[in-house]
């Protein structure tokens, strides 16, 4: 029997369990830390919109935007999106979206980019379906027009063939009737000749009998 002192017993050492967080949870934790560092009261800003109308030039506008979208901006953690409107006629009805990117060091920005890409893909799919629907409609109309044209052409040909066929058929029938009439006349003539032969034979038989 082997005995061990308490200090000699083997001890299993386990590394601490690392918590597993989803990307959404990581992004939320990151935003909470950034908000805490900025010292702002979130309730005063959530659901609100702010419009910059005092910028004198582009440099001034960029400076005022830093607190909203800058890396160290005080309101950056709670800003969902920013819109820039330019009074340029050539850009009318054109929307340009600039996203942070998929590998942005701020996780929440990467998640926002993924959400927007998914929205754009859905919009593209819907737009593609609309285009496909229009194409199918055009093809159906073109096919219907071609079918109508083909049917009209076929009916025209049948009408022309009918107009040509009936006179030819009438002519053939008349020819056959004339041929039958001629054949009947020939048959009657032959029957007359046959009767004459029979009469001669009968006369010869009577003479022999006497």
HELIX and SHEET records of a PDB file:
HELIX    1   1 UNK A    6  UNK A    8  5                                   3    
HELIX    2   2 UNK A   23  UNK A   38  1                                  16    
HELIX    3   3 UNK A   42  UNK A   44  5                                   3    
HELIX    4   4 UNK A   58  UNK A   69  1                                  12    
HELIX    5   5 UNK A   76  UNK A   78  5                                   3    
HELIX    6   6 UNK A   89  UNK A   91  5                                   3    
HELIX    7   7 UNK A  107  UNK A  209  1                                 103    
END                                                                             
